[in-house]
Amino acid sequence: MSEAMSNRRLVTRLLLVVLGMFGFGFALVPIYDVMCQAFGINGKTSGAYQTSQSVVDESRQVRVQFLATNSADMVWEFHPVADELVVHPGQTMEMVFIARNPSDQPMTAQAIPSVAPSKAAAFFHKTECFCFTQQVLQPGERIEMPVRFIVDKDLPGDVRHLTLAYTLFDITARKPPVAQATLNRATP
């Protein structure tokens, strides 16, 4: 076999590998969604919700648990003011999360939410959330961050417990902090 023929085979194989990798990259998103649904992880909340459509179902109660964790490199103190609330589907509720930057440097953070069980995520509507924007805290600064939500009255009847979990990520390297004034900020 000639050297030219061997080079053509190698180039052909490498092009097939590149095309396969490119196709796999596109397939990752649907594969991820299927895996999340199958294992009941990383439930994403639904989009905009019209609060005027909300009718409170006084006959049902749903327990909503709140969890707050930090990613591995995040040093902030981060927690909800209560571990759980009992709500009636259709009722507008609010939970406040507290964050404090104990470091000696300004930091920027982003919270990523998740709802479990995943089949209930489409029935959990956040009307206001600190996760919609990035949070900037100066050294030693503390902030109260509200999340307002509605558990849809159409939530399946077998779901009596929801968990809203947030993971806080340090994105300071990607988005350097800038001074910003917020009404609900207070220092300790």
LOBAVO-569776 format. One record per residue (C-alpha): residue in three letters; x, y, z. Coordinates in steps of 0.1 Angstrom, whole numbers. Layout:
! residues N
+------+-------+-------+-------+
! code !  east ! north !    up !
+------+-------+-------+-------+
!  ala !     X !     Y !     Z !
...
+------+-------+-------+-------+
! end
This chain:
! residues 188
+------+-------+-------+-------+
! code !  east ! north !    up !
+------+-------+-------+-------+
!  met !     0 !     0 !     0 !
!  ser !    14 !    34 !    -9 !
!  glu !    20 !    62 !    15 !
!  ala !    -6 !    84 !    -3 !
!  met !   -32 !    57 !     1 !
!  ser !   -24 !    53 !    38 !
!  asn !   -26 !    91 !    43 !
!  arg !   -61 !    92 !    26 !
!  arg !   -73 !    64 !    49 !
!  leu !   -61 !    83 !    80 !
!  val !   -77 !   116 !    69 !
!  thr !  -109 !    98 !    61 !
!  arg !  -109 !    81 !    96 !
!  leu !  -101 !   114 !   113 !
!  leu !  -129 !   132 !    94 !
!  leu !  -154 !   105 !   105 !
!  val !  -142 !   108 !   141 !
!  val !  -148 !   146 !   139 !
!  leu !  -182 !   142 !   124 !
!  gly !  -191 !   116 !   150 !
!  met !  -180 !   140 !   178 !
!  phe !  -199 !   169 !   163 !
!  gly !  -231 !   147 !   161 !
!  phe !  -226 !   135 !   196 !
!  gly !  -224 !   171 !   208 !
!  phe !  -258 !   179 !   193 !
!  ala !  -272 !   147 !   208 !
!  leu !  -261 !   156 !   244 !
!  val !  -289 !   180 !   251 !
!  pro !  -318 !   156 !   244 !
!  ile !  -299 !   128 !   261 !
!  tyr !  -295 !   150 !   292 !
!  asp !  -332 !   159 !   292 !
!  val !  -342 !   122 !   289 !
!  met !  -317 !   112 !   317 !
!  cys !  -330 !   139 !   340 !
!  gln !  -366 !   129 !   334 !
!  ala !  -358 !    92 !   339 !
!  phe !  -340 !    97 !   371 !
!  gly !  -361 !   126 !   384 !
!  ile !  -332 !   151 !   388 !
!  asn !  -327 !   187 !   379 !
!  gly !  -363 !   196 !   374 !
!  lys !  -366 !   229 !   356 !
!  thr !  -394 !   252 !   365 !
!  ser !  -418 !   263 !   338 !
!  gly !  -418 !   298 !   322 !
!  ala !  -440 !   328 !   327 !
!  tyr !  -472 !   323 !   348 !
!  gln !  -502 !   346 !   349 !
!  thr !  -510 !   351 !   386 !
!  ser !  -545 !   364 !   377 !
!  gln !  -552 !   328 !   365 !
!  ser !  -545 !   314 !   399 !
!  val !  -573 !   299 !   419 !
!  val !  -564 !   287 !   454 !
!  asp !  -573 !   251 !   461 !
!  glu !  -580 !   252 !   499 !
!  ser !  -587 !   215 !   500 !
!  arg !  -551 !   205 !   493 !
!  gln !  -518 !   212 !   510 !
!  val !  -484 !   207 !   495 !
!  arg !  -452 !   208 !   516 !
!  val !  -424 !   228 !   498 !
!  gln !  -389 !   221 !   512 !
!  phe !  -360 !   245 !   505 !
!  leu !  -324 !   236 !   501 !
!  ala !  -293 !   258 !   496 !
!  thr !  -259 !   245 !   487 !
!  asn !  -226 !   260 !   475 !
!  ser !  -206 !   248 !   446 !
!  ala !  -171 !   235 !   456 !
!  asp !  -153 !   269 !   452 !
!  met !  -181 !   291 !   467 !
!  val !  -173 !   305 !   502 !
!  trp !  -205 !   324 !   508 !
!  glu !  -229 !   316 !   536 !
!  phe !  -262 !   307 !   519 !
!  his !  -294 !   294 !   535 !
!  pro !  -332 !   298 !   535 !
!  val !  -348 !   315 !   565 !
!  ala !  -370 !   283 !   569 !
!  asp !  -366 !   247 !   558 !
!  glu !  -401 !   244 !   545 !
!  leu !  -436 !   259 !   539 !
!  val !  -470 !   243 !   537 !
!  val !  -489 !   258 !   508 !
!  his !  -523 !   255 !   491 !
!  pro !  -520 !   250 !   453 !
!  gly !  -526 !   283 !   436 !
!  gln !  -515 !   304 !   465 !
!  thr !  -487 !   330 !   460 !
!  met !  -460 !   324 !   485 !
!  glu !  -425 !   338 !   493 !
!  met !  -394 !   324 !   509 !
!  val !  -363 !   345 !   517 !
!  phe !  -328 !   332 !   513 !
!  ile !  -298 !   348 !   531 !
!  ala !  -264 !   352 !   515 !
!  arg !  -233 !   366 !   531 !
!  asn !  -198 !   371 !   516 !
!  pro !  -173 !   363 !   544 !
!  ser !  -143 !   369 !   522 !
!  asp !  -122 !   400 !   519 !
!  gln !  -129 !   404 !   482 !
!  pro !  -160 !   415 !   462 !
!  met !  -177 !   385 !   446 !
!  thr !  -203 !   377 !   420 !
!  ala !  -226 !   347 !   423 !
!  gln !  -253 !   330 !   403 !
!  ala !  -279 !   306 !   418 !
!  ile !  -291 !   277 !   397 !
!  pro !  -325 !   262 !   408 !
!  ser !  -338 !   227 !   406 !
!  val !  -372 !   212 !   415 !
!  ala !  -379 !   177 !   426 !
!  pro !  -397 !   155 !   418 !
!  ser !  -391 !   164 !   381 !
!  lys !  -427 !   157 !   371 !
!  ala !  -438 !   185 !   394 !
!  ala !  -413 !   210 !   380 !
!  ala !  -438 !   222 !   353 !
!  phe !  -463 !   230 !   380 !
!  phe !  -439 !   252 !   401 !
!  his !  -439 !   288 !   389 !
!  lys !  -414 !   314 !   402 !
!  thr !  -428 !   349 !   397 !
!  glu !  -397 !   366 !   413 !
!  cys !  -364 !   350 !   420 !
!  phe !  -329 !   360 !   429 !
!  cys !  -318 !   333 !   405 !
!  phe !  -330 !   355 !   376 !
!  thr !  -300 !   378 !   381 !
!  gln !  -264 !   376 !   393 !
!  gln !  -257 !   387 !   428 !
!  val !  -227 !   409 !   437 !
!  leu !  -216 !   412 !   474 !
!  gln !  -189 !   433 !   488 !
!  pro !  -166 !   419 !   516 !
!  gly !  -187 !   411 !   547 !
!  glu !  -219 !   421 !   529 !
!  arg !  -252 !   403 !   537 !
!  ile !  -283 !   402 !   515 !
!  glu !  -319 !   389 !   518 !
!  met !  -330 !   374 !   485 !
!  pro !  -367 !   366 !   480 !
!  val !  -382 !   340 !   458 !
!  arg !  -420 !   343 !   451 !
!  phe !  -437 !   313 !   437 !
!  ile !  -470 !   295 !   430 !
!  val !  -476 !   258 !   431 !
!  asp !  -500 !   253 !   402 !
!  lys !  -535 !   240 !   412 !
!  asp !  -531 !   214 !   384 !
!  leu !  -502 !   198 !   403 !
!  pro !  -508 !   160 !   401 !
!  gly !  -527 !   148 !   432 !
!  asp !  -501 !   122 !   441 !
!  val !  -475 !   150 !   446 !
!  arg !  -477 !   162 !   482 !
!  his !  -440 !   172 !   487 !
!  leu !  -418 !   194 !   465 !
!  thr !  -382 !   204 !   469 !
!  leu !  -368 !   237 !   456 !
!  ala !  -330 !   235 !   457 !
!  tyr !  -305 !   261 !   448 !
!  thr !  -268 !   257 !   441 !
!  leu !  -248 !   289 !   444 !
!  phe !  -218 !   293 !   420 !
!  asp !  -189 !   317 !   422 !
!  ile !  -187 !   334 !   388 !
!  thr !  -164 !   363 !   398 !
!  ala !  -137 !   352 !   373 !
!  arg !  -163 !   354 !   344 !
!  lys !  -181 !   385 !   357 !
!  pro !  -160 !   408 !   379 !
!  pro !  -180 !   426 !   406 !
!  val !  -191 !   461 !   401 !
!  ala !  -206 !   483 !   428 !
!  gln !  -243 !   482 !   428 !
!  ala !  -270 !   495 !   451 !
!  thr !  -300 !   473 !   460 !
!  leu !  -328 !   483 !   483 !
!  asn !  -329 !   451 !   504 !
!  arg !  -292 !   449 !   512 !
!  ala !  -279 !   452 !   547 !
!  thr !  -245 !   447 !   563 !
!  pro !  -242 !   428 !   595 !
+------+-------+-------+-------+
! end
